[in-house]
Amino acid sequence: MTIQPEGDDLRKATRWISDERLNNPQAQLTNLIEQACVKFDLPPKDAEFLMRFFAAKDKG
């Protein structure tokens, strides 16, 4: 089972963060999430989702 973010902008942000992490593994996740929120005009609840999503992804 995979977690699918709701909303097109949130999906685009998730893809953008994933791509950025591949291109720059040293990039700080919190900075990427902040940039994605500005770039895709995401509300704070979506920033929280992204943080949980990538924390879970990094865990395993």
C-alpha positions in Angstrom: 0.0 0.0 0.0 1.3 3.4 -0.9 0.4 6.8 0.4 -0.9 9.1 -2.4 -1.0 12.8 -1.6 -4.2 14.5 -2.5 -4.2 17.4 -4.9 -2.2 18.0 -8.0 0.1 20.7 -6.4 0.9 18.3 -3.5 1.8 15.5 -6.0 4.0 17.9 -8.0 5.7 19.0 -4.8 6.3 15.4 -3.7 7.9 14.7 -7.1 9.9 17.9 -7.1 11.4 17.1 -3.6 12.2 13.5 -4.7 14.0 14.8 -7.8 15.9 17.4 -5.8 17.0 14.8 -3.3 18.3 12.6 -6.1 20.2 15.5 -7.7 21.5 16.8 -4.4 21.6 14.2 -1.6 23.2 16.7 0.8 20.2 19.0 0.6 18.3 19.5 3.9 14.8 18.0 3.7 13.3 20.9 5.7 14.7 23.4 3.2 13.4 21.5 0.3 9.9 21.3 1.9 10.0 25.0 2.5 11.0 25.7 -1.1 8.3 23.3 -2.4 5.6 25.0 -0.3 6.5 28.4 -1.8 6.9 27.0 -5.3 3.6 25.1 -5.3 1.7 27.5 -2.9 1.0 24.8 -0.3 -0.7 25.4 3.1 1.0 24.4 6.4 -1.0 21.1 6.6 0.6 20.0 3.3 4.1 20.9 4.7 3.3 18.6 7.6 2.2 15.8 5.3 5.5 16.2 3.3 7.6 16.0 6.4 5.8 12.8 7.6 5.8 11.3 4.1 9.6 11.7 3.6 10.4 10.8 7.2 8.6 7.5 6.7 10.2 7.0 3.3 13.6 7.5 4.8 12.9 5.1 7.6 12.2 2.2 5.5 
